[in-house]
């Protein structure tokens, strides 16, 4: 396992998936139909249990203040700090590898109980799976 450090908070705008895991693809497709792709923007999948079920959000970094409001999207902050992480290469060959990777990461000691499971899409083939560590 690796450690990834976010040196600043990242404000993201997001769409919630209707269901998990079935609604993930649709949430990302809808988000990308609203927000034009740019290499300057980071893209994420964000999830965690809330009230007994896993809630999933397709997210993109907010580049300009007020951008979320103009798109009528909600926001949250990915907190700076250290994250335990593993990079998955060519994930579309076996999409379930993301689930298996998070199961490994969730066994790591010292996770932030308020943290999210974060998929950071590095490009259209590779994703960094990460979970924030307690400070």
C-alpha positions as CSV (number, residue, x, y, z in Angstrom):
1,X,0.0,0.0,0.0
2,X,1.0,3.6,-0.6
3,X,0.4,6.9,1.1
4,X,-0.9,9.8,-0.9
5,X,-0.9,13.3,0.5
6,X,-3.4,16.0,-0.4
7,X,-1.6,19.2,0.6
8,X,-4.8,21.2,0.3
9,X,-8.6,20.7,0.7
10,X,-10.3,20.0,-2.5
11,X,-13.8,21.4,-3.0
12,X,-15.8,19.2,-5.3
13,X,-19.2,19.5,-6.8
14,X,-21.2,16.3,-7.1
15,X,-24.2,14.3,-8.2
16,X,-25.5,11.5,-6.0
17,X,-26.0,8.0,-7.5
18,X,-29.6,6.8,-7.3
19,X,-28.3,3.5,-5.9
20,X,-25.1,1.7,-5.1
21,X,-23.5,0.1,-7.0
22,X,-26.0,0.0,-9.9
23,X,-26.3,3.8,-10.2
24,X,-22.6,4.6,-10.4
25,X,-22.2,4.7,-14.2
26,X,-25.3,6.8,-14.7
27,X,-24.2,9.3,-12.1
28,X,-20.8,9.8,-13.8
29,X,-22.4,10.0,-17.2
30,X,-24.8,12.7,-16.0
31,X,-22.1,14.6,-14.3
32,X,-20.0,14.6,-17.5
33,X,-23.0,15.8,-19.5
34,X,-23.2,18.9,-17.2
35,X,-19.5,19.6,-16.7
36,X,-17.3,19.8,-19.8
37,X,-14.2,17.7,-19.5
38,X,-10.9,19.5,-19.0
39,X,-7.4,18.2,-18.1
40,X,-7.3,21.0,-15.4
41,X,-10.1,19.4,-13.4
42,X,-9.8,16.4,-11.1
43,X,-12.6,13.8,-11.2
44,X,-13.7,11.5,-8.3
45,X,-16.0,8.9,-7.1
46,X,-16.8,9.4,-3.4
47,X,-18.6,6.9,-1.1
48,X,-19.2,5.9,2.5
49,X,-21.9,4.4,4.6
50,X,-24.6,6.8,5.7
51,X,-27.6,5.6,7.7
52,X,-26.8,2.0,7.0
53,X,-26.4,2.2,3.2
54,X,-23.5,3.2,1.0
55,X,-24.0,6.6,-0.6
56,X,-22.0,7.3,-3.8
57,X,-21.2,10.6,-5.4
58,X,-19.8,11.3,-8.8
59,X,-17.7,14.4,-8.3
60,X,-15.5,16.9,-10.0
61,X,-13.1,19.5,-8.6
62,X,-14.7,23.0,-8.4
63,X,-12.3,25.2,-10.4
64,X,-14.1,28.5,-10.0
65,X,-16.0,29.9,-7.0
66,X,-19.7,29.6,-7.5
67,X,-19.4,27.0,-10.2
68,X,-21.5,24.4,-8.2
69,X,-24.3,26.9,-7.8
70,X,-24.3,27.7,-11.5
71,X,-24.6,24.0,-12.3
72,X,-27.1,23.5,-9.5
73,X,-24.9,20.9,-7.8
74,X,-24.0,20.2,-4.2
75,X,-20.5,20.4,-2.8
76,X,-18.3,18.8,-0.3
77,X,-14.7,19.1,0.8
78,X,-12.1,16.3,0.4
79,X,-9.9,17.1,3.4
80,X,-6.2,17.6,3.0
81,X,-4.0,15.0,4.8
82,X,-2.6,11.6,4.3
83,X,-4.5,8.8,2.6
84,X,-3.7,5.1,2.3
85,X,-3.9,4.4,-1.4
86,X,-3.5,1.9,-4.2
87,X,-3.6,2.6,-7.9
88,X,-5.6,0.4,-10.2
89,X,-4.4,0.4,-13.8
90,X,-6.8,-0.2,-16.7
91,X,-9.8,-0.7,-14.4
92,X,-12.3,-1.0,-17.2
93,X,-11.0,-4.5,-18.0
94,X,-12.4,-5.6,-14.6
95,X,-14.5,-2.9,-12.9
96,X,-14.9,-5.1,-9.8
97,X,-11.2,-4.6,-9.0
98,X,-12.2,-1.2,-7.5
99,X,-14.4,-2.9,-4.9
100,X,-11.7,-5.5,-4.1
101,X,-9.1,-2.7,-3.8
102,X,-11.3,-0.8,-1.3
103,X,-11.8,-4.0,0.7
104,X,-8.0,-4.2,1.1
105,X,-7.7,-0.5,2.0
106,X,-10.5,-0.7,4.6
107,X,-8.5,-3.3,6.6
108,X,-5.7,-0.7,7.1
109,X,-5.3,0.5,10.7
110,X,-5.9,4.2,11.6
111,X,-8.5,5.2,9.0
112,X,-10.4,8.5,9.6
113,X,-13.9,7.4,10.8
114,X,-15.3,10.5,9.0
115,X,-13.4,9.9,5.8
116,X,-14.6,8.8,2.4
117,X,-13.6,6.0,0.0
118,X,-12.2,8.2,-2.8
119,X,-11.7,7.1,-6.4
120,X,-9.4,9.6,-8.0
121,X,-9.7,9.1,-11.8
122,X,-6.2,9.9,-13.1
123,X,-7.3,9.4,-16.7
124,X,-9.9,7.2,-18.5
125,X,-8.0,4.0,-17.7
126,X,-6.4,4.4,-14.2
127,X,-7.9,5.2,-10.8
128,X,-6.2,5.8,-7.5
129,X,-8.3,4.3,-4.6
130,X,-7.7,6.1,-1.3
131,X,-9.1,6.5,2.2
132,X,-8.0,9.3,4.6
133,X,-6.0,8.4,7.7
134,X,-6.7,9.9,11.1
135,X,-4.5,12.9,12.0
